[in-house]
């Protein structure tokens, strides 16, 4: 089971990296990724940054080509890479520690396989997690023994009815 979850996270990460290769499409192109509840769901997120009056969360593309969100994990702000291709949430050891998530010292569990061999980490549960007005409790995640960037995957993104990318703006509704 652990290998399957890591494999899904690894595939999502690779998919995310591939999706950020510059394309020949114009910057006015639109991409819509449907996640979670169907449109018309009346629970709408609070603003991450100034956004339309519908309460959606809007994220601006970073100069490195990725989208990041400042998510609250157990009341602690965590800067996460939004990875629409990742199934689960992956936390860096430092972000987990900041959010009060206990891990073992060694974190010797093999949570998957990567290009360089076994990836070590630990499975955890996040008590509370929020982005805008979207809240979730008891979210499953993986804390990786190495790596400095936390990933926000589908297990949380499915709280939103849709994820849309218009040029350099990602909108979570």
N, C-alpha and C positions, 0 to 999 in steps of 0.2 A: 504494500500500500504506500509506504513512504517513497519507494522508488518511483511509483506512478505519479505521486504528487510532485516530486522533484522534476521528473521528466516533463510534466505539464508546465511547471514554472520555467524550466530551461527552454522549452519550445516557445513559450510566450515571450521570454526575454529575447531569443533569437529573432522571433517574428517582429518584435518591437524594433530591434536594431535594423532589420531589413526594411521596415516600413518608413524609416527615417532617412533612407537613401534619397538624395535629391531627385525629384521627378521633373518631367518636362511639362507637366500640367501647369496652367496659369495659377497665380495665387488666388484667383477668385473662384477656384474650383471648390466644390462642396463634397464632403464625405460624411455619411451618416452611418453610425454603428449602433444597432439596436441592442440594448441590454435590459434586463429586468422586466418591469411591468409595462404593459402596452400604453401607448399615448392615451391621455385622458385621466391618468392616475392623478388624484388631487393632491397628493403629498408632493410639494415642490421644495427644492433646496434653497437655502439662504445664500446670499451673495458671498463669493470668495473675494471678488474684486467688484468694482462698479459694474453692474450688469443690468439687463432689461428688467422692467418692473414685474415680470413673471416670477422673479425669485430664483432664476436659474443661476448656476455657478459658471462663471466664465474664466477660462485660463488662457494666458497668452503664451505663444510658443517662445521658448528660451532661444537665445542665439545658437545654442548647440543643436537645435532642431527638435528637442523634446518638450513635452508639457509636464509641468510640475504642479502639485497641489499641496497646500499647507493643511494637513489633516490633524485633527485632535485625536490622540490615542491616550486613553485614560487621563484626559485633561491636559496632556502635554503636546505642544505643537511639534509635528514631524513633517519635514519637507520630503515629499515622496514623488518619484517618477511615476506618472500615469502610464501604465502599461496595459493597453486594451487587449493585448495578446496573451497576457499571463492569466492563468486560472485563479491563482491564489495570491495572497499578500505575502511578501518576503521582506523581513526587517533586517537591517544591519544590527550587529551586536550593540553598537552605541545607541542607536535609536530605541532598541528594546530596553536597554538599561535606563535611558532617560525617562521612558514611559512606565517604569516600575515593573517591567516584565522580567521575572526571575528566570535565569538559565543556568545550566551547570557550567563549571569552569572549563572543562575540556570540550564540551559539545562534540563528542566523538561519534554520535549517530550519523550514519550515512543517510542523507536525505535525497540523494540522487547521484547521477553520473554526469560529468561534464567533459569537455574536450581534454582537460588535464587529468581526468580520473575521477575518483570519488569526491563528492561535495559533502562536507560535514556541516551539521547544524542541529537544530532541535525544533520539534513541533511545540507550539504554544497556543494559548487562547488569549485573545485581546478582550478585556472586560467591556470597554466602551470605545467606540470609534465614531467620529463625526466629520462631515464635510458640509459646510453650509448648514441647512436644516435637516439633512439626512443623518440619521443616527442608527447605529447597529450595536448589538451586544453579543458577547461570546463569539467573536469572529475567530476562525481558525487561521493560523499563520505559521510561517517558518522563519526562524531566526537563523541566519547564516553565520557560520564561524568566521568567514572572511568576506570581504566586500563592504563598501562604504555607502552604497546607495540603496535605500528602501524602495520597494516597488508596490504600487497600488494596482491590484489585479481585479479580475471580474467578480471575485467573491464579494467585494464591496461595491464595485461599479454597478452591479445589477440592482442596487438600491434605486438607481435612476431609471427613468423610462427610456431615455436615449442619451447617446453621446454623439455629438455632431462636431465636425471640424469644417470650418469655413476659413480658408486661407490660414492665417496664423492665430486663429481663435478656436478653442475647444469649448463647447457649451454642454454642460451636464444639466439635463432637465428632469 
